[in-house]
Amino acid sequence: MVGLFAAGVVLLNPPILGLVGGTLFAWPALYLYLFVVWALVIAGVALISERGGGPPDERDRDNARR
Amino acid sequence: MNQPTIIAVAIAYLLLLFAVAWLVEHSSGRLSRLTGSSLVYTLSLAVYCSSWTFNGGVGKAAQTGLDFLPIYLGPTLVFALGPILIRKILRISHANRITSIADLIGARFGKRASLAALVTVIAVVGLVPYIALQLKSISTGFLVLSGGGPVDTAGRSMFADGALWAAVVLTVFAMLFGSRSIRPGEHHPGMVVAIALESILKLVGLTAIGLFVGYGLFDGFGDLFTRAARIPEIRSIFESSGSHYGYSWISMTFLAALAIFCLPRQFQIMVVENVDERHLNRAQWLFPLYLLAINLFVLPIAIAGRMMLPTDTDPDSLVLSLPLATAHPFLALVAFLGGLSAAASMVVVETTALSLMICNDVVMPALLGVKRLGLAEKPDLTRLLLWIRRAAMIVIMALGYLYMSHNSAQFALVSIGLMSFVAVAQFAPAIIGGLYWRGATKAGAFAGISSGFLVWCYTLLLPSFARSGAFGMDFIADGPFGIALLKPYALFGLAGLDPVTHSAFWSMLVNAGAFVTVSLAARQSPMERARAAMFVDAVDSGEAAQIWRRTAQVPDLMSLAVRFVGREKAAAAFESFARTRGVDPATAVQADAETVLFYERLLAGVIGAASARVLVGAVVEEEPLGVDEMMRILDETSRVIEANRQLEEKSRALEAATAELREANARLQVLDQLKDDFVATVNHELRTPLASIRAFSEILRDHPDLPHAERLDFLRIVVTESERLTRLINQLLDLSKIEATGSMPAESAPVDLAAVAYESAAAMQQVFAERRVTLRTEVEADPAFVVGDHDRLVQVIINLLGNAAKFSPSVRGKAALRLRRIGEELELSVADNGHGIRAEDREVVFERFQQLGDTMRDKPQGAGLGLAISRRIVTQHGGRIWVEAADGGGAIFKIRLRAAPALQLSPAVAAAAAS
């Protein structure tokens, strides 16, 4: 998760953002780039949090508490 | 479309929402279970998307392109940190019944009202523009829809002022949703479901417009972009790379990331209304996905608007103007309702959260502090609380309306919103520092937040007034009194940044700097340190309760809680609390520190931590931790440490005992092995003579014609072997007999050891002669009486002499038998000049079954029982037997027995001995 955060910070901010410009198949490339990276970050978070909902021991502790 | 229709639709829509909320709170069926769903939680989080997203985002995109996106990228990134940051905030807030962001900061840095009040004031000042923005957006939308374009509102009558109507209607709804009743924990399930519903409508509205633009007005989005690219000024907006956004892009991402947990409405929904921590698992990706979905069509709509509408159209109302201009009034109505949803949800939640903060952290502590009012003694305060909150809502909305009507024309929606973001971002250093840094102090938080806020006022708020004409524009252009260095948009000459980035930079720098510096410089009180540990380590607060020594009567606390929470709820809460601690709620009278803490939290859930502390303090006898008390706690701690140490010691002792047991077990196994060996040896020893007796007997039977000499020879062998067999059997019998009789000798009569020595020596004379070993007998004490068994003592000495004969070298072997008196004891010794016995074996030879020498190589020269039997006999006589190294090599066995006292000898015996 922290890795995704770091990757997101780097990829979705200047100066990396400055590398993308022009058009791709008539679509603005920056528009495509931002949404694709964004979706990838979300998919990553979803994969991690839905796989186990965090570390299993933590989840067990939560259940025990309830 | 005429105005009454629009108003009717809008009111009907809001009423529908309220009906849903009402149903959720009053039905017990499926509807009320909705609040327990992670999907509803996620959708309600989307209250983040206010009308700023709905209308302002498109406006921004139409002017500058993609830089509306950082506002949504920031939260996405923070949610990627959900398990670390958000979960921690959730846990701490639930554990301490925190109901607002001011509560959180106040609870972390001491439950004193001042800091929480400061936070509240900043939140109100910072968010009034944001609320104004929502009103402006609604009124603009209303005008666009009814009149076909934004008109100057100045000349119109009060009744035609859409913003005023919107403000009034929304205030009423906020009251209905957010302050209908007082509940512990401040959950508003109805409001949450209504917000979730509005979030769906927002998404549907914007997506519908997007699809309509893409496929209704153009031939797909490719076509839209292709045609847009032909217009140079539009092309320049979206085709350029992201580089020209520069610092403002970064600062907006940063601000949005902080805002997602610092905005009071986000805190309200994300933390206070959260009913199950596990919902976060789903929300941390579903919420960013919602943000992505709602922004997907913003750029296409904006571009289409730029292409198709006249250039003087207000960019913030593009979403409405576009369907209207293309004669789709129904679509425009959907878009209007979407915008209304966005604005309404934001305003309702924000005013609810702010009114909570104002009531709990500013008004109530102040009122409770005034003794003359006697509020702490009033029987029922729930109504008072409700009215304070409602009044606070009205004040907030009024401020918002005033700000809007004063300022509205000057700014686009986005820049107003960002101004609020910078204001609430001032809480972030104190929150993050408070959660992760033990050294953060109240003074530091106070200094950081207040200085950051002042910088914000100077660099953003004052200029916004200046631009609206409150004082001259030259304040911005030249700085106050013409001091260029203090220009609010270029402080200390820092030019080239847009106002928001500029303000964010300076205020956050000053804020974090002051927070850290003052925290490091100031000393923490013990109380502060305890609280810091509670937050940073998120320890179980039950332990922390011990730090405050507070006692009270349960009925007192109960009556206090009843006044604020209501009788039923208070009783139910205490009952469940008492049950978890195994106390009977009916009989509990004396409240300990933990119970007091429970009541304080129960109250904190309703009136905030600061007020709860004041109230409980009035009931509770609270003694500040004195030196004695501190020593007691220290003492207890050291006792725990001592107990711990003892426990460790015990476990070490246990380990040692286990090791001993293991050793004993190993010894047992060795003994077991020895016994097996012994049985094998005895078996062998018994069989050997038997086999030879049988063999020679058979020869004698089968060969009657053997020569006489040979026959005699064989018979002699048979006899010898039989004797040997008898001896062996006797020895075994002896051993078992001795072991069975215990410590007393079989007979106890006076025995003359000298006679025994002579008798034994005589008996062994033949053996020594055969081995050609000389035996010397020296008897120095004669007579030497002991009490015991004559035959057994003879057996011992014969055995020792037999060994001496056996182990002395043939021909030059010398053995000696001595008897002498040493004090009260008599010593018999048998020496030889054989190999001797190694020191480590000198004890072993007396054990049963033990024979020296390699049993594999040497034929065993006995059963290994002689010495074992001897030792038992000597022990039974109360004496001892041992072996030493003899002077000239070889071994010397010594026996010491107690001499019999003279009076024990009967005269007859004495006479016999003398004769």
Contacts between the chains, C-beta under 8 A, distances in Angstrom:
chain1	res1	chain2	res2	distance
A	1	B	80	5.6
A	1	B	81	6.6
A	1	B	82	7.3
A	1	B	83	5.8
A	1	B	84	7.3
A	2	B	80	7.9
A	2	B	81	6.9
A	2	B	84	7.2
A	4	B	80	4.8
A	5	B	77	5.6
A	5	B	80	4.3
A	5	B	81	5.2
A	8	B	73	7.5
A	8	B	76	6.9
A	8	B	77	4.8
A	8	B	80	6.2
A	9	B	77	6.1
A	12	B	70	8.0
A	12	B	73	5.0
A	12	B	77	7.5
A	12	B	253	7.1
A	13	B	249	6.4
A	13	B	250	5.5
A	13	B	253	6.1
A	14	B	242	6.1
A	14	B	243	6.3
A	14	B	245	6.3
A	14	B	246	5.9
A	14	B	249	5.6
A	14	B	250	6.4
A	15	B	243	7.0
A	17	B	241	7.3
A	17	B	242	3.2
A	17	B	243	7.0
A	17	B	245	7.0
A	17	B	249	6.8
A	18	B	241	5.2
A	18	B	242	5.4
A	18	B	243	3.0
A	19	B	241	6.9
A	20	B	241	5.7
A	20	B	242	6.2
A	21	B	239	6.7
A	21	B	240	6.0
A	21	B	241	3.0
A	21	B	242	7.6
A	21	B	243	7.9
A	22	B	239	5.9
A	22	B	241	7.7
A	23	B	225	7.3
A	23	B	229	6.9
A	23	B	239	5.9
A	25	B	222	7.0
A	26	B	222	5.2
A	26	B	225	5.1
A	26	B	226	4.7
A	26	B	229	7.1
A	27	B	221	7.3
A	27	B	222	6.8
A	27	B	225	5.3
A	28	B	225	6.5
A	28	B	238	4.2
A	28	B	239	5.8
A	28	B	299	7.6
A	29	B	239	7.9
A	30	B	66	5.9
A	30	B	238	7.2
A	30	B	239	8.0
A	30	B	240	7.8
A	30	B	241	6.5
A	30	B	242	5.5
A	31	B	66	6.4
A	31	B	238	6.5
A	31	B	299	5.8
A	34	B	66	6.5
A	34	B	69	5.9
A	34	B	73	7.9
A	35	B	292	6.8
A	35	B	296	7.0
A	38	B	73	6.7
A	38	B	76	6.5
A	38	B	288	7.6
A	38	B	292	5.6
A	39	B	292	6.3
A	41	B	76	6.2
A	41	B	77	7.7
A	41	B	80	6.5
A	41	B	288	7.5
A	42	B	76	6.7
A	42	B	285	5.3
A	42	B	288	4.7
A	42	B	289	5.3
A	42	B	292	6.5
A	43	B	285	7.8
A	44	B	80	7.9
A	45	B	79	6.8
A	45	B	80	5.2
A	45	B	82	7.7
A	45	B	284	5.8
A	45	B	285	4.3
A	45	B	288	7.1
A	46	B	285	3.7
A	46	B	286	7.7
A	46	B	289	7.7
A	49	B	82	7.5
A	49	B	83	7.7
A	49	B	281	4.7
A	49	B	282	7.3
A	49	B	284	5.5
A	49	B	285	5.9
A	50	B	281	7.3
A	50	B	282	7.6
A	50	B	285	7.5
A	53	B	278	6.5
A	53	B	281	4.3
A	54	B	83	5.4
A	54	B	281	6.7
A	59	B	278	7.9
A	62	B	277	6.3
A	62	B	278	6.7
